[in-house]
Amino acid sequence: MVSTPSAGSQSSVVSKDRAFTLWFDEVGIADIPLVGGKNASLGEMIQQLMPKGVSVPNGFATTAYAYRYFIQQAGLEIQLRELFSDLNVEDVQNLRERGKRARSLILNTPFPTDLQESIAVSYRKLCDRYGPDTDVAVRSSATAEDLPDASFAGQQETYLNIHGESAVLEACHKCFASIFTDRAISYRQIKGFDHFEIALSVGVQKMVRSDLASSGVMFSIDTETGFKNAALVTAAYGLGENVVQGAVNPDEYFVFKPTLKDGFRPILEKRLGTKELKMVYDLGGSKSTKNVSVDERDRAQFCITDDEILLLARWACQIEDHYSEVRGIYTPMDIEWAKDGITGEMFIVQARPETVQSQKASNVLRSYHLQERSEVLVTGRSVGEAIGQGKARVILDVHKIDQFQAGEVLVTNKTDPDWEPIMKKASAIVTNQGGRTCHAAIIAREMGIPAIVGCGDATSVLENGQEITVSCSEGEEGRVYAGLLPFEVREVALENLPRTRTQIMMNVGNPQEAFGLSAIPNDGVGLARLEFIIANHIQVHPLALLHFDHLEDEAVKAKIAKLTALYDDKPAYFIDKLAYGMGTIAAAFYPNPVIVRLSDFKSNEYANLLGGRQFEPKEENPMIGWRGASRYYDERYRDAFAFECKALKRVRNEMGLRNVIPMIPFCRTPDEGRRVLAEMAKYGLERGKDGLQVYVMCELPSNVIYADEFSEVFDGFSIGSNDLTQLTLGLDRDSALVAHIFDERNEAVKRMVAIAIRSAKKYGRKIGICGQAPSDYPEFARFLVELGIDSMSLNPDTVVKTTLDIAKVETAGNAMDTIMDIAQAR
């Protein structure tokens, strides 16, 4: 186990600000001027969070005083100032030449003897604890890094698996020189920092043997949307540098923080990365580390367990809470972790404030929308939610970055800090490798540039000079389109948006959009359709999973086998994916209610799922056939409905997301409703237990006419105006022949809606609407407000406009009520 050696630095003889070295447990966050952000943070965690269970490897730091002492004793500042007198970071050749000469100047100047001895003594004490020539990580820590608005991440060097006094001294010397890497010089110039006001501290930390296990990066905030309640954990095999540098596509896991703190297990998503390489110790070799291929079998499985994911997420919460308390302001964190392959223990090895989402203004909602689409050339993981375009510039060698022109799209294998001088000039960035916490992703966010990472083949598909549009505005999949496509940017000021008496909810089907949509002022989700999750994320008919071994179509069976490769128990695939999708939407809007409509595919739509044709009947009119409630208790389908019940129970009971309200679609009679509730109860979903409410869609004339009896079976109603319109007017809304008659504003439909609202209120049940009408027709929304409907669930892009309309109606109504009250009083 990595533990704390006894402190014994120079601080026992001289004051901290005159010591050459300090142990991590002697410093805290207030000591950034002494040991830099990285080392001060390590000391803060060791002192304040290790007693609370957060494990951090110990070590020592050279101080800012030691760096300045070295520069002063050698008379280097005058030479460096002269060297930088004509520095031009916009000129790549000028930057390279000045940086190379500055580093050479430092490396060719020996350490003073007393500084050298101080570092050697501290390393020997570390070896006394861990054994001769103990392996350490030697990391640079500048006194201006890890600030809330400037991360300085990766600007200076890190050296891993260093052992022996001479090697440690050499690594420290190289770290001192790395204060003048090209990227660090450029970054400081851009951020407005004086090169000679900043000092360099070096952290010497006991290595965690993650080369024999796994490591990664995590954020206590969603890096794309700024959603504060989710922690993002990434993981890959081997040492963490590959994840940081974007050399691998790691596994990704999302965890919901509020219910995690309450003791639940709210893993919202697990995404398998390719993890082709791992960085390991180069035992007996000429280098300290090397990259090796990961076995195919290991690539095809997650590299940490659910318990480890939850432990890391809990630590992320503790670290975030502590730093927020210390700083007196909400402080999301960017954290590096490692698992020791010898002991199996988990450790935090770095933590710094997140510097992008935490700095964004929260009172303006900006969204990007493509107005046209073309051929999709490349796809990958989207970073940010913007759109960029320009001519592609494919560069595979960092030494050729001087070819890059401002406004081009940078296309490369991966980036590291050496690429930063040109990244700020790019209109967008596209890389073959990397995940959402890689270097390219972090810098793109910080600079406000859209990026697509982990594309795999971008450098071979895209050509120099090719005009392309890079879209990160369509969910987690980023797309590179051919040509310069027109797009628009919409901005909505949220600070003056009024709150209405009528609850304003949203229709949300895509879990990938949920975190971003939750920023729009709302009262929850009035309709979360499971069909989107099933069709797009699961893709397989539930009965095809249940009867996988008996599937007749071998081609379909092969596709399903590929999708479910991680699962020996095929139904578990459906349950997991459905729970993740449902849970993500519920988490995004927690603690507001999220009304989840259980599956409402028609038989022809079910048949289009993989393996579906073997299990579905052919109906003449599926629109009014075997759909909704009638399936759930039918012996031909009830085993498949069990999957939905199990997923729902996991979301509510294991994830702790009890804001989910299931809703039953197309329930023709109160007896059908009772039979469905009986099926749900078999799986522990008992209405009234643990606060479980169950709603019903009000979309059939029978739901309106029998409102009294349906009120005895269900806790609330949600008007589905599309189906209620077609069944009131007796038409098939999918038929073009009668489409001209379909209109929710028809007087007959409005009378049905009015009866439904009055009846629900009479019997003390909640009633809202989740159909298209109020999103499309402002006059219909006003009609509903005047009837006193409890809530409206709108399409996200109409929420702001409709909210303003509703506020006007309510204000006018209140004014009229006041006039009537005065008249009656007189």
N, C-alpha and C positions, 0 to 999 in steps of 0.2 A: 504494500500500500504506500502511496506517496503521502508523506506527512511532513510536519514542520520541523526542521532542524532547529536547535537552540540558536537564538540570535547571538551574534558575537562580532558585529561589525565595528568599524571605527567610531560609530556613533556613541559607544561607551566612553570614548576618549575625547572626541571632538564633537562639536554640534552637528546636527543633521545637514545644515546648509554648507558645511565645510568638509563633509565626509566624501571620500571617493566612491564608496560602495555602501548600500543599505539593503538589509534583508526585506523581502516583500512584507513580512508581518510588522515591519517598523514604519511603514508608510500607508497613507490613505488618500482618499480623493482630493484632499486639500493640498497634497504634495505634488500636483502636476508640475509646478515650476521646478521642483527638485528632480523628479524622475520620469517626467512625461506622462501622457495620458494612459498608455497601456500598462505601465508598471504601477502607477498610482491606483488604477482600477483593480489590478491583481491584489495589491495590498489591502484595498478596501474590502474586497470580497473575503480574503483570508481572515481579516479581523472581525468583520461584521456578519458574514453569511456562513462561514464554515461552522460556527456554533449552531446554526440553524439547519445544518445538514447538506449544504452545498459544498461539494468537494473541489478543491483547487490545488494543483501542485505548487509547492513552494520553490523559492530560489532567491536570487539577489539581483540588485540593479546597480550599474554604475550611474553616477549622478550627473546632473547638468553641470555641477561645479567641476567634476572630473573632465568633462569635455572642454569647458572653457579654460581650465587649467592647462590642458594639452595644447589648445590653440594659442594661448598666451605665451606659454613657455617656449614654444617653437617660433613665435612671431609670425603666425600664419595669416592673421586677419588682414594685415596690410596687403599681403600678396593676393589674397582672395578678393579683396575689394577692388584692387587694380584689375584683376582678371575679369570681374563682372562689370566693369565700368561701361563697356559697350555691349552688354548682354541684350539679345533680342530673341525672346522665346517664340516669336512667330516665325523666325527663320530657323528651320530644323538643323541646318548645318552649323549655324552659329551656336545654337543650344548644345549640340553634341560636342563641339570642340571645347566650349567653356566647361561643360560638365566633366569631360574626360580629363582635362588639365587640373581641375579642382580636386577630383578624386585621387589623381596621381600624386598631387602635392601632399595630401594627407597620408596616403599609403606609404610614401617614401620618407615620411617623418616618423622616427621611432617614438614610442610612448616614453614619457619620463619614467625613471626607475621606480619612484615611489608609487606612481599610479599602476605600473605593471605589477608590482609586488602586492598591492592591495587587492587587485583582481585575482591574482594567484592564490592568496590566502583565503579569500572567500570561496573560491572553487574547491580548495582542499577541504574546507569545512563541510561543503556539500558532499564531497566524496567520503568524509568520515561517516556521514549518515547513510549513504547509499552504496558505498563500495568504491574501490579504486577506479579511476578514469570513468566515473559515472557519465552516462549520456545525457546531454542537455540540449535544449533549444536556445539559440542565441538570437534575440529579436531586438530590433531598433524601436525606440520609443521617444518621439520628439516632444518637446515641451509645448508645442502648439497642436498636437494631434488629439483626436477623439473629443473635440469640442462639439457642442450641440449642432453647430451649423457648418462644420468642416471636419470630415473624418480623417483625412490624410492617410486613409487605409492603403497599405501596400506601397507607400511612397519610398520608404527605406527598406533595407534588406532584412531577411530572416535566414538563419542557417540552422538546419536540423541535424540531429544525431552527431553532435560535436562532443568529443571526449578527449581528455588529456589537457594539461595546462597550456602547452604551446598552441594547441588547436583552438582553445577557448580565447586566448589572447589574440590570435590571428583573426578570429571571427569578430571579436569586439572591435578590432582595428578596422576591419572591413565595414562594420556597421557605422562607425564614425564617418568613414568616407562616403557612405551611402546617403548622408544628409545632402550630398550634392549629386545624386542621380539626376539624369535629364528630367525624369518625370517629377521628382520632388522640386527641382528648381522651377519648372513650368507651373506646377500646382500652386506653389507659394506665390509666384508672381500673379497668377490669375486671382487668387484669394486675397491679395493685398498684404501678405506677411513679409516683414523684413528678413532677408536671408541671415542677417547677423544678430538678430534679436532672439532667434530660435537656437536652442541647444539640443544635443542628442544624448539620451540616456540609453543604456543597453540592458535588457533583461536577460538573465541567465536562469532558465527554468528547467527543473527535472523533466525529462521527456516522459510522456505517457506512451506505452507501447501499442499505439493504435495501428502501427504497421502490421500487427498481428490480429487486428480486429477492424474497427471502423471509426470514422470521425465525420465531422461536418460543421455546418453553420446553422444557426437558428436566429429568428427574429421574433420579438414579442409583439409584432404588429404585422398585418398583411402588407407585404412590400409593394403590391401593385395598387391597392385601393386605399390604403391607410386605415382599413378597418381595425379598430383597436382591440377587439375581443378575441382575436385568433392568433395563436402562435404558429409560426411556420418553422418546421424542423427539416433540414436536409441531411442526407447521410450517404456515404460511399465507403468502400473498403480502403484500408490503408491510412496513411498520414493525410492530414487535412488540406495540405497545399493544393492538391488536385481539385478539390471542391472550390476553394477560394479563387484559384486561377481559371476555373472553367474548363479544365482538361478532361473532366468527366461529366456525364449527365447523372446527377445523383437521384436517389429516392427522395420523395417529398411527402411530408405528413403535416396535416393541419389539425390543431387541437383547440377546442373552445375553452377559453380561460375562465369565465365566470362559474360554470358548473364544475370545472376541474377543481377549483378552489373549494367547492362544496363536497368534494369526495367522489364525484362521478368519473366515468371513463369516456370523455367526449372526444374520441378521435373522429374527426369529420371527414377525413379523406386520407387515403394512402395511394400514392402514385409510384409505380415502379420505374426506376431509372435504368439506363443501360449499363453504367458502371464498368466500362471496358477495361480500365486501367486501375492499378493501385500503386501508391508510392510506399516503398518499404526500405528498410536499412540495407545498404550495400555491404553486407558482411564479407570482409576479406577482399573487397573490391577497391578501386581507386577513388571512389566518390563516397560521400556520406549516405546518400540515398539514391534510389533508382526506381524507375517505373517498370512494372511487369504486368502481363495480361491477367485478367481475372477469369477463372474457370467459367465456362458457359453455364454450368449448373448453379454457381453462386450468383451470376448475373441475373438469373431468372427468379431470384427470391429476394425478399426484403432483408437488408443487412442489420437491422436491429429489431427487437421484439416490441410488442405493444407496451409492455411494462417499462421498457427503456424509453420509448417515445413519451410516455406519460411522465416519467421521472424528469426527463429533460424539459418538458413543457412546464412542470411545476417549478423547476429551477429558474426558467425564464421568467415566470411570474414573480418569484421571490426577488430576483435581480432587478426586474423592472420596478417593482414596488419600492425596493430599497432606494434606488437611484432617484425615483420620483419624489420620495420623502426627503432625501438629502438636498435635492435641488429646489424643492418647493414647487415643482411644475411637472406635469406628466412627461415622462422620459422613456419612450420605447427604446429597446436595446438590440444591438447586433452582437451576437455571442458565438464564440467558437468552442466546440466541445470535442472530447476524444474518449474512446473506450480502450481500456488496457486489455490487450489480448492475453496477458499472463494471469492477471487477477480477476478479470471480468468486470472491474469497477469502471464507473463513468466519472469524468472530470470536466470541469469548465477550465479552459486554458486562456481565454481572452473574453473581455466584454467591453463594449464601447457604446455610446449613444447612437441611435439611428439618426441619420442626418438628412433624410429626404422627406418622408411623409410627415415627420414631426414638425417640419418647417413650413408646410403648405398652409395657405389660408383656407379656412373651413367654411367661409361664408359665401363662396362662389362655387357653383357646380359647373364644370366645363366638360363637354362631351364632343367627341369627333364622330362624324357620320359620312361614310362613303356615299356618293351620289350615283356612282356607276361601278360595275365590277368587270373584270376581264379574266384572262387565263391565270390560274394560280400556278406560280412557278416553283415556289418553295414554301414549306410550312415549318413551324417550330414553336417554342414557348414564347408567348408575348410578354414583353416587359413594358410596363406603363400602359396607357389607354389611348395614346395619340396616334396620329398618322404622319408619316414623313415620306418624301419622295425626292428623286433626283437620278443622276446617272450613277450606275454601279461602278465602284472601284475595288477590284479584287486584288488584295495584297496578302501574300503569304509569309513574307519576311519583314520583320520589324525594321530592318535596316533600309527598307525601301519606302518608308512612310513619307519621305519627301515628295513622292509621286502624287500624294493625295491633294485634291483641290477642295477648297471650302464649298459646302453645299452638296457634295457627293454622298452617296450611301457607301459606308465602309463595309466591305464583305471580306471576312477572313476566317481562319480556323478557330482562333480564340484570341482574346486580348489579355495583356497584363499591364501593369502600370507604365511600361515603356511606350505603350501606344497612346497614352493620354494627350500628348501634345497635338495629335490630330483628331482625337475623338470629339473634342469640343467643337470642331468645325463641321462635323458630319450632320447631315439631315436625318440620318437613321443609321443603325448598325445591325448587321446580320452575321451570325457566327455559326460554324458547324457544330461546335461543342459548347458545353456549359449548361447550367441550370439557373434558376431564378435568383440564386445567391452568388453567382460567379462574378468575376471582376467586371466583365462587360455589362452585366445587368446592373450592378451597383453604380457604376460611373454613368451609365445611360440615365438612370433615375435621377442621380444628383444633378446632371446637366439638362434634364428635361427632354431627352432625346428618345424617341421610340426605338426599341431594339427587339430582335427576334433571335433567340439563342437555341442551341441544340438542334439545328436544322439537319445536320448530318452531311448534306451534299451541296450546300449553298455555293461553295467556291468552284464546284465543277459545273453547276447548272447556270449560274449567273455569269454574264460576260462583261468585261470592261466596256464602259460607255453605254451599256444597255439602260434605257429609261425604265424605271421601276417605281412602284408605290408600295411602301411598307406599312401595313395596317395592323395595329395592336388594339383596335377598337371593337373587335368582334368576339371577345371572350378570351379564354386562356390559350387558344391556338392563334398564333400570329401568322399572317399570310403575306407573301410577296406577290404582288400582281404585276403583270406586264403593262407597261405604259404609265404615263402620268395621269392618274384618274382624278376627276374633280371630287372634292370633299368640302364639308363645311364644319365649322367649329361653333358650337352653341354654348353660351354662358348664361347662367341663371343665378341671380343674387338671392340667397336664401334667407338673409337676415330679417327681411321685412315681410316674409310670407306669413299671412295670418293663420291662426288656428281656428278651426271651425267646430261648431257643435256636432255636425255630422262627421263621423269618423271617416278619414280618408285612408284607404288601404290600397294595396297594389296587387296586380296579377303578376306572379313571378313563376316561371316554369323552369328556367335554366339556372341550376345551382352556381354555374361559373360567373353569373352576373350578379348574384345575390349580395355579396359584400359591397360592391360598388353602388347598387341601387339603394341599399339601406341608408345612404347619406342623404337621400331625398326625404324631406320631412314627411312622416307617415305615421299611421296608427297600427301598422302590421300588414299582414298579407291576407287578402280576402279569398285568393284562389292560387294555390300551388298545385299545378297539374302533374300527376305522376307520369302521364303519357310521355312527356318530354324526356324524363329520366330513363324510362324503359326503352324508348325508341332510340335515343342517342347514346346513352351510356351503357345500357345493358344489352340491347339489340336482339335478345334471344327470348323466344316464347317460354314462359315458365314451365309448361308441361314438357317441353323439349329437354329441359334440364332435369326434370323429375324422371323422365323416361329416356335418358340419354343413350343407354345401352341398346334400346330398341328402335332407334331412329332408322328410318328406311333410306333416306337420302344421304349417301356417303359424303358428298361434297359439302352439304350443310353440316354434317357431323364433324367434319374436319375443321370447318370455320368455328364451330362452337368450341371444339377442343382447344383451338388456338386462343380464343378469347378467355377461356376458363383454365388456362394452363396452371395457374397458381392453386387451383382447387381440385382436390380429390372428390370432395362432396360438391357436386355441381349446383344443387339448389343454394348452397351457401354463397355462391357468386352473385345470384340475383338478390339475396337478402342483404349482403354487404353493400353492393352498389346502390340499392334503393335506400338503405339506411344512410349512407354517406350523402346522397343527393338531398334527401328529405332533411337530414340533420343540418346540412350546410345552410339551407334556406331558413330553417327554424333558428339557427344560431345567428344568422345575419340580422334578424329582426327581433331577437330576444330582448326583453321579456314580453314584447307585444304579441298578441295572438297570431298564429300562422295556421290558416285553415287549409288543410291538405285534402284535396279531393282524391279519393281512391280511384283506381284505374277505371277509365271510361272509354276504352277502345271499343269499336264495333268489330264484329266478327271478321269482316274483310281486312280491317287494320291489324287485328291480331294475326291473321294469316300471313301478313307481310313481314312479321318478325321471323328471325331465323328458326326454322323448324315448325313454324306455325301452321302450315298447310296440312300437316298430318293430323292436327288436333281440332281444326275449326270447321264448322258446318258452312255450307254455301247458302246464303239467305237471299231472297229476292229483294228485301228492303232492310238492310242491316241497321239503318238509321233508327228504326222503331222495333228492332229485333232483340237478339240476345246480348244485352249490354247492361252495364251498371249492376245494380243490386241483384238482378235475377241470376247473374253468374255466381255470385259469392257463395250462395248456399246450395247451388246445384251440384249434385254428386259428380258431374262431369268436369267441374272446375274448382270445387271447394278446396282441393289440395293445393292448387296454385294460389288461391286467395290467401291461404295460410302464410305464403311468403310475405305478402304485404303486411299481414298482422304481426309477424315476427319482426319485420323491419321497423314497424311503427312502435312496437314494444321496446325495441332496443333504443330507439331515439328518445322515447319518454323515460324509460327506466334506467338504462345504462348511461346514456349521454346526459340525462337530467333535463332534457328539453321538453318540459311539460307545458310549454306554451303552444304545442301542436294540438290542433283540434281536427280530428278526422271528419270528413264529410262524405256522405253516401250519395252517389249520383243515380239518376234515373230509377228512383224508387217508386214503383207504381202504386203500391198500397201500404197502409200501415202494417199489415201482417208481414209483408216482405221486409219492412224495416225491422220488425221484431226478430225475424229469422236471421237477418244479417248480424244484429247485435248478439244473438246467441252464438253465431260462429266466432265473432270477435272475442267473446267471453271465454271460449275454449283456449285461447292463447293469452289469457291474462289481461285482456282489454275489456274490463267490465265498466260500463257506463256508471259514473259517480265515484268510482274507486280512484284514489290518487288524483282527484280533481278532473278525471277524464270526462269531457263533454263530447258529444257526437252530434254533428249537424246533418241536415239533409238538403240536397239541392231542391229548390222550388222551381221546377222546369216543366212540369206536367200539369194539365188542368186538374187532375186528381189531387195534386199537392195543394192546390188553391182551395178546391171544393171541400177536401177533407182536412183542412188546416187544424181543426179542433183535435182530430184523432192523431194526426202526425205530431201535434204538440205534446201529446202524451208519450210518444216514442222517442222524440229527439229534443235536443236543447236549443236548437236554432235553425233558421232557414237562410239560404242564400239563393236569390233569384238568378236563374240562368236565362237571361232574356233571349238568347239565340234559340234554344229548344222550346221555350215557352211560346215564342212567336210562331215557330213552324207548326207546333201542335195546336195552337189556338186558331191559326189560319188554315190548318189542314194542308200544308205543303211541305215538300222535301227541300230543305235549304241547299242541298247539293245539286238540285236540278236547275239547269239553266233555263228551262222552259217556263218556270214559274218564279224565277228569281226576282222579277220586277215587282212582284206582289209583296215580297218579304220586306217588312218595315216595322221595327220595334215601336215606332210612333203611331202605329195604327190604333184607332180608338178602342178596338176590342182588346188588344194587348194591354193597353194602358189601364183598362178597367180590370183586367185580371191582376195586374200588378197592384193596383189600388186595393183590391179585395185581399190580396195576400198580405200586404203591409198592415192593414187594419186588423185582420184576423190574428196575425202573429202578436200584435200589441195587445189585443183582447185577451189572449191566452198566456201573456207574460213571457213570450219567447223573443230572442234577438232575431232581427231580420236585416239582411244586407243584400247587395246585388253585386254579382261578379261578371255579368255579361258585358258585351261590347258597347251597348247603347250609351251609357253615360260618358264613355270615352269619346265616342264619335259625335254625339249630339248634345251640345250644351243645354238646349231646351229640355231634353229628357232628364238631364241631371237636375235642372231646376224643378221639374215636375216631381222628382223623387224627394227633394228637400222639402217641398211644400206638403208632401204626404207624411213627413216625419220619419223617413227611413233611418235606421240606426247607422248604417255604414255604406260606403260605396267603394268597390275595389276597381281601380282604374289601371289602364296600361301605363307603364312608368313614364312614357314620354308625354302623357297628358295630365299628369298629377298637378303640376304647378298651375297650368292654365285653368283646369277645372276647379282647383282649390280657390282660386281668385273669384271665379264665377259663383261658386257656392257661398263664399263669404258675403258677396253682394246680395244674394238672395236672402241669406239669413239676416243680414243687417236690415234689409227692407222689411222682412217679416217682423223683426223685433220692433222696428219703428211703427208698423201698422198695429202691432199688439199694444204698444204704448198709447197710441191714439185712441184705440178702442177702450182701453182701461180708463183713460181720462174722460171719455164720453160717458161711460157707464157711471163713473163717480159723480159726474154732474147730474 
